[in-house]
Amino acid sequence: MDFVWFLLVGLAAGWLAARIVKGGGYGVFGDLVVGVLGALIGGYLFKVFGVHAAKGLPANILVATIGAIVLILALRLFKRA
């Protein structure tokens, strides 16, 4: 069941990140991939910088969304180069 929650958090984070950075979104599957990778990136960044997020679904979505935003911006940067 944790895996299903992880996927749902990833989907929500990918969708939110696409809206925040003014992207058109990547479709359901694309948003899911961006959100799941964003969750991994966000968790890593929070750990590196020593930031401890609160526990719970809203905090998980926040961390994953921040990671997804970083991922989208990095992809756009590499796409331009």
C-alpha positions as CSV (number, residue, x, y, z in Angstrom):
1,M,0.0,0.0,0.0
2,D,2.9,2.4,0.6
3,F,3.9,2.0,-3.0
4,V,0.5,3.2,-4.1
5,W,0.7,6.2,-1.9
6,F,4.2,6.9,-3.3
7,L,2.8,6.9,-6.8
8,L,-0.2,9.1,-5.8
9,V,2.2,11.6,-4.1
10,G,4.4,11.5,-7.3
11,L,1.4,12.2,-9.5
12,A,0.2,15.1,-7.4
13,A,3.7,16.6,-7.1
14,G,4.3,16.3,-10.9
15,W,1.0,18.0,-11.6
16,L,1.7,20.8,-9.1
17,A,5.2,21.3,-10.3
18,A,4.1,21.6,-13.9
19,R,1.6,24.2,-12.9
20,I,4.0,26.2,-10.7
21,V,6.7,26.5,-13.4
22,K,4.0,27.3,-16.0
23,G,4.4,24.1,-18.0
24,G,1.7,22.5,-19.9
25,G,2.1,19.3,-18.0
26,Y,3.3,16.0,-19.4
27,G,0.2,14.0,-19.3
28,V,-0.7,11.5,-16.5
29,F,2.2,9.2,-17.0
30,G,4.7,12.1,-17.5
31,D,3.5,13.9,-14.4
32,L,3.8,10.6,-12.5
33,V,7.4,10.1,-13.6
34,V,8.4,13.7,-12.9
35,G,6.7,13.6,-9.5
36,V,8.3,10.2,-8.5
37,L,11.8,11.4,-9.6
38,G,11.1,14.7,-7.9
39,A,10.3,12.9,-4.7
40,L,13.7,11.2,-4.9
41,I,15.5,14.5,-5.7
42,G,13.6,16.5,-3.1
43,G,14.3,13.9,-0.4
44,Y,18.0,13.9,-1.3
45,L,18.2,17.8,-1.4
46,F,16.4,18.1,2.0
47,K,18.8,15.6,3.5
48,V,21.9,17.3,2.0
49,F,20.8,20.7,3.3
50,G,19.8,19.3,6.7
51,V,16.2,20.3,6.4
52,H,13.8,18.1,8.2
53,A,10.3,18.2,6.8
54,A,7.3,17.3,8.9
55,K,5.7,13.9,8.6
56,G,2.5,13.3,6.7
57,L,1.0,13.5,3.3
58,P,1.1,17.3,2.9
59,A,4.9,17.3,3.8
60,N,5.6,14.5,1.4
61,I,3.8,16.3,-1.4
62,L,5.7,19.5,-0.6
63,V,9.1,17.8,-0.7
64,A,8.2,15.9,-3.9
65,T,6.9,19.1,-5.6
66,I,10.1,21.0,-4.7
67,G,12.2,18.1,-6.2
68,A,10.0,18.0,-9.3
69,I,10.3,21.7,-9.8
70,V,14.1,21.4,-9.6
71,L,13.9,18.5,-12.1
72,I,11.7,20.4,-14.6
73,L,14.0,23.5,-14.4
74,A,17.1,21.3,-14.9
75,L,15.5,19.6,-17.9
76,R,14.6,23.0,-19.4
77,L,18.2,24.2,-18.9
78,F,19.7,21.1,-20.6
79,K,17.1,21.3,-23.4
80,R,18.2,24.9,-24.2
81,A,21.9,23.9,-24.3
